[in-house]
Amino acid sequence: MDKLKEKISKLKLDAEAWQEKHDSLADKVKELEQEKMEKDHQIQSLSRKNEVLEEQLEKTETELTGIKETADESTSLKTSNENYNKKIQTLEEEIEQSNDNLKKTTELLREADLKQEQANKKIISLESEKEDLEKKLEELEDKYNKAKAELETITSELDAL
């Protein structure tokens, strides 16, 4: 009788432990989903920044092309050429900066994609573990209910004696 009570107590403790682990993993899944959402927002932000930089680069290249054409047409005016050359140099530096920014943004985007993939894999793993734990919890609850019914049967039989 005491062994049966100890067994039931142990089953209750196991069930509570599994429930706590289940709750802990559910919280972890929520945190990872939040982190994934933040990474998605970061990716969107970086993608938009990338688009803006590409547009700036295209605009700057168009301006550079226009300035170079103008400089070629006005070779007779030395001062104009000097001014255009300075502007071309500035635009080329801006293009270099834009290219550098584009490379950095692209790298950040790749890193964010990698982190998102890792977070997705972790979420899938945790969800699988959660399902396994839920199955174990159900099994433990079934065992507990069977042991409880058996105890009640034994108790009623003992009472009948």
LINFEN-V31635 format. One record per pair of residues at least 24 apart in sequence whose C-alpha atoms are under 7 Angstrom apart, sorted by the first residue. I is the first residue (numbers start at 0). J is the second residue. If there is no record, write none. Layout:
I_J ; I_J
This chain:
7_143 ; 7_146 ; 10_139 ; 10_143 ; 14_136 ; 14_139 ; 14_140 ; 17_132 ; 17_136 ; 21_129 ; 21_132 ; 24_125 ; 24_129 ; 28_122 ; 28_125 ; 31_118 ; 31_122 ; 35_115 ; 35_118 ; 38_111 ; 38_115 ; 42_108 ; 42_111 ; 45_104 ; 45_108 ; 49_101 ; 49_104 ; 52_97 ; 52_101 ; 56_94 ; 56_97 ; 59_90 ; 59_94 ; 63_87 ; 63_90
